[in-house]
Amino acid sequence: MSKSTDSQRASTLPAIHAAVVSCDRCPRLREYCAHVAREKRRAFRDDTYWGRPVPGFGDPDARLLLVGLAPAAHGANRTGRVFTGDGSGDFLMAALHRAGFASLGTSRRPDDGLELRDAYITAAVHCAPPANKPAPEELARCLGHLEAELRALPRVRVVVALGRIAFDAYLRALKQRNIVLRPKPAFGHAAVHRLPNGQVLIGCFHPSRQNTNTGKLTAAMMDVAFQRAVRMLGPQPGSAT
Protein backbone atom coordinates (compact mmCIF):
# COMPACT_ATOMS: atom_id res chain seq x y z
CA MET A 1 0.00 0.00 0.00
CA SER A 2 1.35 3.43 -0.91
CA LYS A 3 2.15 6.11 1.65
CA SER A 4 -0.52 8.36 0.15
CA THR A 5 -3.17 5.64 0.57
CA ASP A 6 -2.08 5.04 4.18
CA SER A 7 -2.30 8.76 4.84
CA GLN A 8 -5.76 9.01 3.29
CA ARG A 9 -7.03 6.11 5.39
CA ALA A 10 -5.43 7.49 8.55
CA SER A 11 -7.43 10.68 8.09
CA THR A 12 -10.63 8.85 7.15
CA LEU A 13 -11.24 6.93 10.38
CA PRO A 14 -10.85 10.00 12.63
CA ALA A 15 -13.32 11.82 10.36
CA ILE A 16 -15.77 8.93 10.69
CA HIS A 17 -15.31 8.92 14.46
CA ALA A 18 -16.03 12.66 14.58
CA ALA A 19 -19.16 12.16 12.45
CA VAL A 20 -20.37 9.42 14.79
CA VAL A 21 -19.80 11.46 17.96
CA SER A 22 -21.64 14.48 16.56
CA CYS A 23 -24.53 12.46 15.07
CA ASP A 24 -28.05 13.52 16.06
CA ARG A 25 -30.11 11.44 13.63
CA CYS A 26 -32.05 9.61 16.37
CA PRO A 27 -33.67 12.00 18.89
CA ARG A 28 -34.97 9.17 21.10
CA LEU A 29 -31.49 7.68 21.49
CA ARG A 30 -29.80 11.01 22.05
CA GLU A 31 -32.36 11.85 24.72
CA TYR A 32 -31.89 8.51 26.43
CA CYS A 33 -28.07 8.68 26.44
CA ALA A 34 -28.14 12.18 27.91
CA HIS A 35 -30.70 11.13 30.54
CA VAL A 36 -28.55 8.17 31.64
CA ALA A 37 -25.48 10.42 31.78
CA ARG A 38 -27.32 12.83 34.09
CA GLU A 39 -28.97 10.28 36.36
CA LYS A 40 -26.06 7.79 36.44
CA ARG A 41 -25.93 4.48 38.28
CA ARG A 42 -25.15 4.69 41.97
CA ALA A 43 -21.92 2.68 41.53
CA PHE A 44 -20.70 5.29 39.02
CA ARG A 45 -22.11 8.45 40.62
CA ASP A 46 -18.65 10.09 40.72
CA ASP A 47 -17.93 9.32 37.06
CA THR A 48 -18.37 11.81 34.24
CA TYR A 49 -20.43 9.92 31.67
CA TRP A 50 -19.60 10.16 27.97
CA GLY A 51 -23.32 10.34 27.08
CA ARG A 52 -22.81 10.66 23.31
CA PRO A 53 -22.62 8.29 20.33
CA VAL A 54 -19.65 5.92 20.70
CA PRO A 55 -17.30 5.46 17.72
CA GLY A 56 -15.50 2.28 16.71
CA PHE A 57 -12.16 1.30 18.21
CA GLY A 58 -9.13 -0.70 17.16
CA ASP A 59 -6.41 -1.28 14.60
CA PRO A 60 -6.90 0.70 11.35
CA ASP A 61 -5.09 -2.10 9.51
CA ALA A 62 -7.38 -4.76 10.99
CA ARG A 63 -8.20 -7.91 9.08
CA LEU A 64 -10.77 -8.89 11.72
CA LEU A 65 -13.88 -6.76 12.20
CA LEU A 66 -16.27 -7.27 15.10
CA VAL A 67 -19.77 -5.81 14.88
CA GLY A 68 -21.72 -5.51 18.13
CA LEU A 69 -25.24 -4.33 18.86
CA ALA A 70 -24.93 -0.97 20.63
CA PRO A 71 -23.18 0.74 23.56
CA ALA A 72 -24.37 -0.32 27.02
CA ALA A 73 -26.05 2.45 29.01
CA HIS A 74 -23.57 2.24 31.89
CA GLY A 75 -20.73 0.68 29.88
CA ALA A 76 -19.63 2.40 26.68
CA ASN A 77 -22.18 5.21 27.15
CA ARG A 78 -20.28 5.96 30.37
CA THR A 79 -16.70 5.36 29.23
CA GLY A 80 -16.86 6.47 25.60
CA ARG A 81 -15.16 3.33 24.24
CA VAL A 82 -17.07 0.45 22.71
CA PHE A 83 -17.32 -2.70 24.90
CA THR A 84 -15.64 -0.94 27.81
CA GLY A 85 -16.69 -0.64 31.43
CA ASP A 86 -19.02 -3.59 31.88
CA GLY A 87 -19.09 -7.38 32.09
CA SER A 88 -19.79 -7.82 28.38
CA GLY A 89 -16.65 -5.90 27.50
CA ASP A 90 -14.51 -7.96 29.87
CA PHE A 91 -15.97 -11.23 28.54
CA LEU A 92 -15.29 -10.21 24.94
CA MET A 93 -11.83 -8.84 25.63
CA ALA A 94 -10.81 -11.99 27.51
CA ALA A 95 -11.69 -14.00 24.40
CA LEU A 96 -9.84 -11.60 22.10
CA HIS A 97 -6.83 -11.73 24.41
CA ARG A 98 -6.80 -15.53 24.33
CA ALA A 99 -6.99 -15.40 20.52
CA GLY A 100 -4.10 -12.93 20.31
CA PHE A 101 -6.07 -9.85 19.19
CA ALA A 102 -6.07 -7.85 22.45
CA SER A 103 -3.18 -6.76 24.66
CA LEU A 104 -5.31 -7.09 27.81
CA GLY A 105 -7.98 -9.54 28.94
CA THR A 106 -10.19 -6.80 30.39
CA SER A 107 -11.73 -3.58 29.08
CA ARG A 108 -12.33 -1.19 31.98
CA ARG A 109 -11.69 2.37 30.84
CA PRO A 110 -10.26 4.24 27.82
CA ASP A 111 -6.91 4.89 29.53
CA ASP A 112 -6.32 1.28 30.63
CA GLY A 113 -3.67 0.65 27.97
CA LEU A 114 -5.75 -1.82 25.97
CA GLU A 115 -4.70 -2.15 22.35
CA LEU A 116 -6.28 -4.27 19.65
CA ARG A 117 -3.98 -6.01 17.17
CA ASP A 118 -5.34 -6.83 13.72
CA ALA A 119 -8.90 -6.24 15.03
CA TYR A 120 -11.42 -3.41 15.01
CA ILE A 121 -14.72 -3.22 16.92
CA THR A 122 -17.80 -1.26 15.91
CA ALA A 123 -21.56 -1.54 16.40
CA ALA A 124 -24.80 -1.67 14.46
CA VAL A 125 -26.03 1.33 16.50
CA HIS A 126 -23.66 3.85 18.07
CA CYS A 127 -25.99 5.15 20.81
CA ALA A 128 -27.19 3.23 23.85
CA PRO A 129 -30.86 2.26 23.26
CA PRO A 130 -33.47 1.83 26.01
CA ALA A 131 -33.68 -1.82 27.09
CA ASN A 132 -30.87 -2.55 24.56
CA LYS A 133 -33.47 -2.54 21.78
CA PRO A 134 -32.93 -0.04 18.95
CA ALA A 135 -35.94 0.59 16.73
CA PRO A 136 -35.76 -0.54 13.08
CA GLU A 137 -35.62 3.06 11.88
CA GLU A 138 -32.72 3.77 14.27
CA LEU A 139 -30.81 0.82 12.88
CA ALA A 140 -31.47 2.15 9.37
CA ARG A 141 -30.26 5.66 10.25
CA CYS A 142 -27.02 4.32 11.74
CA LEU A 143 -26.26 2.07 8.79
CA GLY A 144 -24.35 4.84 7.00
CA HIS A 145 -21.76 4.90 9.79
CA LEU A 146 -21.16 1.17 9.45
CA GLU A 147 -20.84 1.49 5.67
CA ALA A 148 -18.29 4.29 6.12
CA GLU A 149 -16.23 2.16 8.48
CA LEU A 150 -16.30 -0.77 6.04
CA ARG A 151 -14.94 1.50 3.32
CA ALA A 152 -12.22 2.82 5.65
CA LEU A 153 -11.10 -0.71 6.64
CA PRO A 154 -10.13 -2.26 3.28
CA ARG A 155 -7.98 -5.02 4.79
CA VAL A 156 -10.86 -6.69 6.63
CA ARG A 157 -11.14 -10.35 5.65
CA VAL A 158 -13.20 -11.83 8.50
CA VAL A 159 -16.25 -10.30 10.19
CA VAL A 160 -17.55 -11.65 13.50
CA ALA A 161 -21.11 -10.47 14.15
CA LEU A 162 -21.99 -10.44 17.85
CA GLY A 163 -25.67 -11.31 17.81
CA ARG A 164 -28.36 -11.56 15.17
CA ILE A 165 -29.03 -7.80 15.00
CA ALA A 166 -25.36 -7.08 14.25
CA PHE A 167 -25.32 -9.98 11.75
CA ASP A 168 -28.31 -8.54 9.87
CA ALA A 169 -26.89 -4.99 10.01
CA TYR A 170 -23.68 -6.13 8.34
CA LEU A 171 -25.67 -7.92 5.61
CA ARG A 172 -27.73 -4.75 5.03
CA ALA A 173 -24.53 -2.74 4.71
CA LEU A 174 -23.33 -5.16 2.02
CA LYS A 175 -26.66 -4.84 0.22
CA GLN A 176 -26.25 -1.06 0.18
CA ARG A 177 -22.93 -1.66 -1.60
CA ASN A 178 -24.70 -3.82 -4.22
CA ILE A 179 -23.21 -7.07 -2.92
CA VAL A 180 -25.88 -9.69 -3.63
CA LEU A 181 -26.20 -12.61 -1.22
CA ARG A 182 -28.28 -15.57 -2.42
CA PRO A 183 -29.32 -17.40 -0.38
CA LYS A 184 -29.14 -15.04 2.59
CA PRO A 185 -26.70 -16.37 5.22
CA ALA A 186 -28.43 -17.65 8.36
CA PHE A 187 -27.25 -16.55 11.79
CA GLY A 188 -25.85 -19.28 14.01
CA HIS A 189 -23.18 -19.37 16.66
CA ALA A 190 -19.75 -20.04 15.07
CA ALA A 191 -21.44 -20.57 11.68
CA VAL A 192 -19.06 -19.62 8.87
CA HIS A 193 -20.22 -18.00 5.62
CA ARG A 194 -17.95 -17.22 2.66
CA LEU A 195 -19.24 -14.10 0.92
CA PRO A 196 -18.95 -12.95 -2.69
CA ASN A 197 -16.92 -9.89 -1.65
CA GLY A 198 -14.12 -12.21 -0.49
CA GLN A 199 -14.85 -11.77 3.20
CA VAL A 200 -15.90 -14.44 5.68
CA LEU A 201 -18.81 -13.80 8.03
CA ILE A 202 -18.97 -15.67 11.35
CA GLY A 203 -21.95 -15.50 13.69
CA CYS A 204 -21.43 -15.35 17.45
CA PHE A 205 -23.87 -15.03 20.33
CA HIS A 206 -23.59 -11.58 21.92
CA PRO A 207 -21.57 -11.54 25.18
CA SER A 208 -24.43 -9.91 27.10
CA ARG A 209 -24.97 -10.77 30.75
CA GLN A 210 -28.24 -12.39 29.70
CA ASN A 211 -26.30 -14.84 27.54
CA THR A 212 -23.18 -15.38 29.67
CA ASN A 213 -25.00 -15.67 33.02
CA THR A 214 -27.41 -18.28 31.66
CA GLY A 215 -24.79 -20.36 29.89
CA LYS A 216 -26.18 -19.65 26.43
CA LEU A 217 -22.68 -18.33 25.67
CA THR A 218 -19.66 -19.73 27.49
CA ALA A 219 -16.00 -18.74 27.21
CA ALA A 220 -15.31 -22.02 25.40
CA MET A 221 -18.09 -21.29 22.88
CA MET A 222 -16.71 -17.84 22.16
CA ASP A 223 -13.23 -19.32 21.77
CA VAL A 224 -14.58 -21.61 19.05
CA ALA A 225 -15.85 -18.61 17.05
CA PHE A 226 -12.52 -16.81 17.31
CA GLN A 227 -10.50 -19.94 16.60
CA ARG A 228 -12.39 -20.22 13.33
CA ALA A 229 -11.64 -16.56 12.60
CA VAL A 230 -7.94 -17.16 13.29
CA ARG A 231 -7.88 -20.15 10.93
CA MET A 232 -9.50 -18.09 8.17
CA LEU A 233 -7.05 -15.22 8.64
CA GLY A 234 -3.80 -17.17 9.01
CA PRO A 235 -0.82 -15.66 10.86
CA GLN A 236 -1.08 -12.08 12.07
CA PRO A 237 1.16 -9.57 10.24
CA GLY A 238 4.61 -9.54 11.80
CA SER A 239 4.11 -12.82 13.68
CA ALA A 240 6.36 -15.83 13.34
CA THR A 241 5.02 -18.47 10.95
Secondary structure, DSSP 8 states (H G I E B T S, - for coil): --HHHHHHHHHHHHHHHHHHHT--S-HHHHHHHHHHHHH--GGGTTS----S----EE-TT-SEEEEES---TTTHHHHSSTT-SSHHHHHHHHHHHHHTSBS-S----TTS---BSSEEEEES-SS--GGG---HHHHHHHHHHHHHHHHH-TT--EEEEESHHHHHHHHHHHHHTT---SS-----TT-EEE-TTS-EEEEE----HHHHTTTSS-HHHHHHHHHHHHHHH-S-TTS--
